Amino acid sequence: MTGSGFPQPPPNGLPRYRLLSGPDDENFCRRVSEAMTLGFELHGGPTATFDGNSVIVCQALVWPARD
């Protein structure tokens, strides 16, 4: 928490909650990994669906309240 009693905001003006989605490929995995490197945490498990051509995945991430 900052001296004001509020948690630090995420970097780069990003929202506290993010929902990443896209084809189940290396690029999607990198996007999730990059968000985790910034400090976001996974929120629940991934979801997946098939759009008739490829598998589409989705992962929620949250910015934790830190001291």
N, C-alpha and C positions, 0 to 999 in steps of 0.2 A: 504494500500500500504506500501511497505517497504520504507526505506529511499532512495532507488534507483529509486523510482517511479514505480516499477513493483509490481503487486499484489502477495500476498503470494501464493506459490504453494500448491496443495493438500497434505495431509499427506501421509506418507508411499510410496512416489514415484508414487502415483496413477495419472492417466491422468485427465485432466480438464473435459473431457467429458466421461461419462460412459453410456453404454447401457446394462442394465440387462435384462435377459430373462430366462424363465423357466416355468415349470408347475405352474398353478395358485394354489399354496398351501401355507402353513404357512412358509415354508423355503424361498420362493420367497419374501413374505411380510417382513420377517426378514431381508433379504439382502437389500431391499430398505430402510427399517427403519434404519439399521446400517449405510448405506451411508448418510442418512439424519442426523443422530446423529454426524457423522464426520464433517458435514457442507455442504454437497452437497445439491443442491436444485433440485426439480422436474423440468423437462423441457418438457412442454406439458403434455398431458394426456397419460394414458397407452393404449396400443393396445392389442388386443386379437385375437387369431385364434384357430381353432380346427384342430388338426392333425389326426383326425380319431379315436383317443383314449382318448385324454384329451385336455383341454383348455391350450394353451400356451400364456403367457402374456409377455409384454415387456415394460420397462419404461426407458426413458432417464433421466439422471441426469447431472447437470453441477456444476462446482466449481465456485462460484461467485467471481467477482473482489471485494475485500473489501478494505476499507481504513485502 
